[in-house]
């Protein structure tokens, strides 16, 4: 059986250094929410340039805070 993932993706640009990608230093990042299939940790942040992912989180705010501490 094939599983299809449905994500809501919001493109953002970092205005301060704390939100730059910890791997490549890029200013662009994506805020992603996985809508289908449902999961306990549907939020994460991804770098637009190098596709580096932050940790999964239960809320948008938690995902952003986790990205800040990478």
C-alpha positions, 0 to 999 in steps of 0.5 A: 500500500502506498502512503501519500503525505500531505504537507502545508508549507510556508516559505519564510526569510530570516531577518535575524541571525538566530533563524539562519540555517545552522548547516549552511547559513541560508536566510530562507527556511520553510515551516512545514506541517504534515497534515496526512497521515496524522502524527503526534509531531507534525511540525518541523523547519527545513532550510530552503537551500540545503534541505537541512531539517530541524527536529519534529515538534508538536506545535509550530511554536515549538518547532521554531524554538527548536530551530533557534537552538540548533 
